[in-house]
Amino acid sequence: MVLHLGMDYILPKKDIFFIFKYDKGFREANEAVFLNLEKNSQIVYIGKKKLENIKSVVYGNFLGRKYIFYSPISASTLVKRMKETAK
């Protein structure tokens, strides 16, 4: 099963490590964690405007590489979809 992350991006659900809500305050409070993850991962901004519509962050593995997907879909919606595909 796969999870649609927005636009043309999908990721096998078994390769998703975590999904969380993104906001500026959360990013600032966890800057060291983000910098470490971004240093060791490919970064993908999903959507037409790179930084304006980020609602969630999905961290996962695809084809043996670590990826951070900044998605315009809310974390709660993505988690709900994960649960629906698990049935």
Number of C-alpha atoms within 10 A of each C-alpha: 10 16 19 16 23 16 12 8 14 12 17 13 17 12 16 18 11 12 20 16 17 19 12 9 9 11 14 11 10 11 12 11 12 13 12 10 16 14 10 12 17 15 15 15 17 20 18 10 10 13 13 9 17 21 17 22 24 21 21 21 18 13 7 8 10 19 20 21 23 23 28 23 20 19 20 14 12 22 15 12 16 19 10 10 12 10 5
